Amino acid sequence: MRSKNTEQSSVQRAFNYALRLLAGRDYSAARIRKKLIEREFTAEDADSAVKRLEEDGWVSDLRFAERFAEHSVSSGRFYGVRLRQEMRRRELSPEIVDRTLQHIYENHDQSAAIRDILKKRYSNFSFKTSDEKEKRRILGYLQRRGYGFSSIMQVLRESVSNGDS
């Protein structure tokens, strides 16, 4: 049995547990707090641990948001409205979401991303020769990822005028 002088405080145990979580992947401050409470730390201990993590630079909601958004866009997983929804679902503040999305929109071309997805996932797709069911399926796929209808249609029309690449 440990003596009381060498036992870790519950805040220190919460902090150490959070560091172990962060070793596996990045989290937002709210998600770390939630995981600590699920692990049956008190709200006060969780808040103290998260505050220390933020002060020490282990947790940054802005950094998490930027990494998440960049990965989501570069992988073709989310864009636009869907990316905003996924970021809010991860409990990021509206200010951080807006700031991150502004950066993404300035640095990523939606049309190029749509073309990349079409090229990688639907390499044999031809807007000109495909039936309506296939067109709706691909349109739905892209819309569910957050790409705008007008941007999708613009890319598809370009493919027709460019001879279906």
N, C-alpha and C positions, 0 to 999 in steps of 0.2 A: 504494500500500500504506500502511495506517495504521501509525502508530508504536504501540508497545505501550502507551504512556501514554493514548492516546485510545481504544483498543479497549474494548468493553464486556466485562465479565466474563460468564461463562456464566450466572450467577445473574441478572444484570441483563437478559440476552437472554431468559431464561425468564420473568422478570417482565414484560418488554415484550410478549412473545408472549401471555402470559395476559391482559394488559390489552386486547390486540386481540381476543381471544376474547370477553372480557366486554363489549366494545363492541357485539357482535352480540346477545348474550342473557345471561341469568343462569345461573350454574353453581354446583354445590356444590363445596366444597373438594376432595373426593375426585375429582370429575369433572375439575376443572382439573388436579390432580396427574396423573391418568391421561393426559390430553391432552398434558401436557408430556413425560411419559415416552414416549408414542407419537411425539412429535416428536424423540425421541432425546436429550433432556436427561437427565442423571443423576438418580437418585432424590434425592440430596442437594441438587442444584440445584433440583429441583422442590419439595422440601420447604421449602427456604429461600424460594423465590418465593411459595409458597402462604402461608407464615407471614407474609411481608411484606404480601401482599394482605389477609390477615385483620386484621393490625395497622392497616393504613391504611384499613380499612373497605370495601374493594372486594369482598371475599367474606365472606359470612355464611351459614352453613348454616341458621340459624334464619330469616333473612329469605328465603332461597331457598325453604325449606319452606313458609313462610306464603304467599308469592306463588303457588307451585305449587298448593298446596291450595285457595286461594281461587279461582284461575282454574279448576281442575278441577271444583270444586263449582258455581261460578256458570255454567259452560258446560254442566253436566250430564254431563261426560265421566267423572268418577270420584267415588265416594262410598264410605264405609265400608271394608270389607275390601279392595276393589280399590284405593282411594286409599292405604291402608296399604302394599299390595304395590308400588304404583308409586313411593311415596316411598322404600321400602327398596331398590328396584331402582336408584334414583338415589343409593344409598349414603349415605343420611342415617342418623344414629345413632338407635337405638330411643328414646332420651330425647327427641330433637327431634321425632321422628314422633309420639310419645305426646302431647307438649305441644301440637303443632300440631293434632292431631286433636281433642284436648279443646276447644281454642278453636273449631274448626270446628263441632263438635257443639253447643256452647253457643250459637253464633250463626247456625246454619242449621237450618231445619226440613226434615227428610227428606221428610215428606209433601208439603210445598209444592213441593219440588224435583221430586218424582215427578209431581205435578199439572202443573207447568210443562212437563216433558218430554212428557207425554201431550198437552198442549194444542198444543205446538209441532210435535212430530214425528208425532203420531197424532191430528190434530184430528178426523178422521171416525170414530175408534174408539168403539165402544159395547160395553161389557162385556156388556150385556144381550142384544144381537143378534148379536154376533160368534161365529164358530164356534171350536171348541177349538183348531184349528191357529193361528188368529190370536191367540188369548189366550196360547197357549204362546210364540209368537214374541215378543210384546210383553213377557211376563213374563221370558223369557230375556234379552232386550235390557236390561231394567232390572237384572236380577240380575248380568249381566256387568259392569255399571258399578258394582256394589257395593251397590246398594240391597237391604235386607233383604226376604225373602219376606213376612213378616207386614206390613211397612209397605206394600209394593206391594199386597197383597190388601186391606188396610184402605182404601187410596185407591180401588181399583177397586170395592169394595163401597159406599163412600160415593157414588161416581158413579152407581151403580144406585139407591140410595135417594134421591139428589137429582135423579133424572130424567135421568141421563146427560148431563152438561154437555158 
